[in-house]
């Protein structure tokens, strides 16, 4: 066997072995380890180049050992459960932290912001004609939480350490549109602090039907939507961790998930009718209580006869997708 093919062949064998063992439940692989440990592949490539023309036994042993140790960290490490997304902490901006803007819904900018020492509060009053509301969330490097209700149409409380959040609202025909985004700020001074991170906690009104669109980069998202009427949910992220709990569906509740290297967990009610369509590349799928119709389609037993249904479309690169019934 040619020595220069040893390391690439060994890498392919180990990747295939990891997927097989994970899919059959023998190991639990933390997919977010790719986010934190991707430099391992640079180390493997560098060692292979250094010893490319060295065919001695000890050089081969070193190359094999680096691959085995690197994949051992990827498989058995628990780096994916860290609180933050960056391994060495955060840069924190120090701007005008003590700002108190008067709440004025008639302001032409349509921004309602109260900012105190890096914290912000956003509110949009509820009106009875808000029957369908579209919430657009953009920005990574943030933890997003949603579970509680509010008498307002929408409210958010944030912690800011790397930028600032921006909120605006408008009306398109009969649909209320709420835009919430992370805006990068020019940093005037910085400090290291591994305990600090950006975070936004949302509250929604239970009366409207909600269309929720989230576009993020490196993000941790925890949405308990079981109290709300969800018309559609779209999640798009790179290196992300998505945990979503849905309630009873409307006539059609559409969920679309597109990720890079991510962990995605979705909980649906035990009696909810649901169909899953996947185009998930090298991803691992676990769909509890579903019948496999073909290679890319799964359904609950009551899907055909049910009046209200959940439709889940999943696409991703190297991700871990799980759908549970509660």
Secondary structure, DSSP 8 states (H G I E B T S, - for coil): --GGGHHHHHHHHHHHHHHHHHHTTSS---TTHHHHHTHHHHHHHHHHHHTTT--SHHHHHHHHHHHHHHHHHHHH--GGG-SSSSTT------S--EEE----TT-TT---EEEETTEEEEEE---TT--EEEEEEE-SSEEEEEEEE-SSSEEEEEE-SSEEEEEEEEEETTEEEEEEEEEE---SS----TT--EEEEEEE-SSSEEEEEEE-SSEEEEEEETTSEEEEEEEEESSEEEEEEE-S--SEEEEEEEESS-EEEEEE-TT-EEEEEEE-TT-EEEETT-EEEETTEEE-TTTTT-SSEEEEEEEESS-EEEEEE-
